[in-house]
Amino acid sequence: MSTPTPPRTDVDADLGGIAASEQPKAKRVKKRLTSRGATAAAIVIAILWTIPTFGLAISSFRPEREVKTTGWWTIFENWGWTFDNYNTILFESGASSASLGSYFINSFVITIPSTVFALVLALMAAYAFAWIPFKGASWLFVMVFALQIVPLQMALIPLLRIFNYDWIDISGTFAAVWVAHTIFGLPLAIFLLHNFISEIPRDVMEAAKVDGSSHTQTFTRIVLPLSVPAIASLAIFQFLWVWNDLLVALVFSGGTVKTAPLTQRLAEFAGDRGSDWQLLTAAAFVSIIVPLIVFFSLQRYFVRGLLAGSTKG
């Protein structure tokens, strides 16, 4: 005996029509992105993007004569392999400048605190905007978001004048560079972290409140552990931006050997030793080796963190 099928209602028909229209579209997009043509195009783009870096690395290990007379792609025909280029730029000091190794250390001293300060302040601000109701929160968040479109060049001179006040007087020190990078990195960091933190289930936050947790306890015990992908993503983003920066460091570091980053020395090096291609390639590869290590070791956090909070469900 067969069971009678219930009549199909108008609501079921509408829902079925919506599902039927959305599901094929999602499948089509996924199929296009994972097709052989898309995969082949991605591989070609990756190869073309990697070739200059590969050539830079090979040239940095070649002797001066080979670099100036033959291309890096002829490495097997004109074999040459030496570490003299790196020894020269990293450990030999000139009459008016220190070795590149000193600037390399300065870049770490600048980048790590600038990343930590920006993340800590952005996390606290994002949590406040997402879960602490206060008057004017929406307008203040809009103002923070709008700061992303303000060119940082507009703030260089005013900040420099403030840092030169007698009661502050931090211009030309690491502290000035830390403060500047932190200020310039906060708008984007607050916006992205807010998108992630605001998507934490409200039931979890209300349960913590019922249990008597303060905002500090909720922030440290719930928000921080759940926000690890976003935190890691922003940490990588801020680290790479500060490490590769030249303008901010050039303005606020004072240009001295004690505080100047690696990027500033590379700019000077290109002018002083513009004809020494073997040294320039070695110096350039030294500057990108840290970003390459950071990116390739933690690249999975970029997609997970930057896309977090962009969709619901």
N, C-alpha and C positions, 0 to 999 in steps of 0.2 A: 504494500500500500504506500503510495507516494505522499509526501507531505506537501500540502498546498503552499505555493510561494506567495508571500505577502505582497499586496499591491505596491507598486512603486509610486512614492509620493513626489510632489513637485520639489520639495526640499532635497530629497535624495537625488532627484534628477539634476538639480542645480549643483549640488556638491560633486556629483559624479562628473558633470561637465567641466567644473573647475579643475578637478584632479586630472581629468583626461587632457585638459589644455595645458596644464603646468608641467605634468610629468614628462611628456615628450620633449618639451622645450629644454628642461634640465638635462635630459638624456642627450639631446642634440648638442648642447654646449659642451657637456663632458666628453662626448664622442669626438668633437672637433679638437678639443684641447689635448686629447690623448691619441689622436690619429697619427699615422706614420708620417704624414706631411708636417704636422705641427712638431713632432719629435725631431724630424730631420732639420727643420728650420731652427729649432732651439739649439741643436748641436752645432750647426753652422755658425750661429750668432756667438755661441760660447767659444768656439775656436777662433773666430775673428777677434773677439774681445781679449782672448788670452795671448795671441801671437805677439803683440807689442811687449807685454810683460816677459814673455819667454825670451824674446830677443834682447831685452834689457838685461836679463839675468845672465845670458851667455856672454854678452859684450863686457859685463863687469868682471869677468874672469879671463879676458883675453889680453895679451900684451899690447902695448901702445902701438907698435908698428902694424900689427894685424888689424887693430880696430880702425886705424886711419887709412888703411889701404884696401881692405876687403870687408865684405858684409858679414854679419853674424851667421847668415844662412850657409856660409862656406866653411863652417867650423870643421867639417870633416876633411875638406881639401886643404885648408890652412890651419892645421891643428896648433893650438896654443892654449895653455892653461896655467894661470898664475894667481897667487893671492897677494901680489905686491900692491895691486890697486887698493884693496881693503886695508892693508897695512899702512898705506900712505895716508888715507883719509881718516882712519880711525885713531891712529896713534901718533902721527907726526904733526907737530904744531908749527904754525908760521910765525912770522915776526909780529903780526898784529892780530892774530886770532888763535884760538885754541883748537885742538883736534876735534874732529866730528863726533868722537865719543862723548865729549863733554856736553855738546848740544843734544845728543841722544838721551843722556840722563836728564837734562833739563826738560825735554819733552815729556818724559814720564812724570817728573815732579809737577808739571803743569796739568797734564791730562788726568791723572788719577784723582786728585782732590776736586778738580772741576767737575768730573763725572759724579763723584760721591755727593758733593754738596747739592748739585742740581737734582739728583734723584731723591735725596732725603727731603728737601723742601717741596719738590713736586708731589711726592707721595702724601705728605701731610696736607698739602693744599687740595689735592684731588679727593682725598677722603673727606675733608671738610665740605667741599662743594657737593659731594655725592650723598653724604649721610648725616650731616649736621645742619639742620635748618636754621637759617639766620636771615635777618632782614637785608634785602638787597643782594642776595646770593646770585640770583639769575643775572642781574645787571653786571655784577662784578665778574662773573664767569664770561660773559660776553666781551667785557673789556679785556680780560686776559686772552681770550681767543683772538680778538682783533689785533693784539700786539704782534701776532705772527706776520702780519702784512706790513709792519713798519720796518723799513730798512735799518739794519743795525748801524749803518754809516751815520745816520742822523744822531745817534747817541754817543758816538766816539768822543767828540770834543766836549760836550757837557760832562760826561763821566770823567774824562781826563782832568778837567778843571776841578771837579769835586775831589778827585784823588790827590790833587796838588794843594788842597787847603792845609793850613798849618796844623789843624786839629786832627787831620787824617794822615796826610803825607805818606801815602803808600805807592805813589807812582814810581814805576821802575822796579817794582818788587814782584815776587811770585803772588803775593796777596792780591795785588791789583788785577793780575791776569785771572786768578781764580774767581774773583768777584765778577769780573766782566763776562767770563764764559758762563758762569752760573746764571747771571741775569738774562743773557741772550738765549740760553737754553731752556729757561723755565716755561715760557708760553706753550711751546709744542709739547714739552714733557707733561705739563699739567693737563692739557687737552687729551692726550692719548691715554694717560693713566686714569683720568676721570671716566673715559669711555669704558675702560675695563672694570674699574672698581664699582661703577654704578650698575653693572650687570650681575653683581653678586646677588644671589637669591635673597629677597627681602625676608623670607621665612628664617633664614640663617641669622640675619642681623637682628631680627625681632626676638629670636630665641636667646641670643646672647644678651640682649637687653633685659629679657625676663629673668634670666639667671643672675642678674645683678652686675654684669660686666660694665666697666666704665668705657669711655671712648678709647682710652689708652690701651686697655686690655683687649677690646675688640679689634683695634688697629693692629696690635702686635700678634695676637693669637689667631685671628681669622683673616683679616684683610691681607696682611703680608704673605702668609703661606699660599693663599689662593692667587696672589698677584705675581708669583714668581716668573711666569712667562713674559708678562708685560714689563716687569722690572728688568729682566735680562735683556729684552729687546731694546728698551730705552738706554740701558747701560752701554750696549754695543754701539747704538746710534750716536750717543753723546761722545763716547770715547773716540770713535772714528772722526767725528766732526772736529773735536778739539785737537786731535793729533795732526790732522791735515790743515789746520787753520794757520794762516800767515798774517792776515790783516789785524786781528785783535791782538795777537802776541806782539806784532811789530809796533803797535801803538802804545800798549800798556807795559811791555817788558822793559822799555828803555833802550833796547838794542845792545845791552851789555852781554859779555860772555857768560856772566854768572846767571842770567835769567833768560837769555834768548833761546827759543826752541830750535829744533832741527830744521824746520821749514825756512826759518830766517837765514840760517847758515847756508842752506842749499841755494837760496836766491843770491846770496853774496858769492857763493862758490861758482855759480854759473857766470857771474861777471868777472871774477878774478881769474878763473881757470877755464874760460870758455872754449879754449882750443884743446884742452886735455879731456877728450871724449871718454877715455878709459876710466878716468877718475870721476867724471860726471855720472857715468852709468853706475859705477859702484856706489856713489853717494845716493843716487836716486833709488837704487834697489834697497839700500839700508833703510831709507825713509818709508818704503812701502812694505817691508817684510813684517813689521808688527801688525799693521792693519790686515794684511793677508792672513796671518795666523789667527787673529781675533775673529775675522769674518768666517773663514772656512771651518773653524772649530765650533763656532756658536751660531752658524747661519740659520739653523732650524728655528731659533727663537724669533727671528725676524718676522716670519709669516705668522707664527702662533701669537706673538705679542702685538704686532701692528694691526692684525685683523680682529683681535679680540674686542668684543663689544660692538663690532660693526653690524652684526646680525643677531637676531634673537631666535631662541628655539633650539 
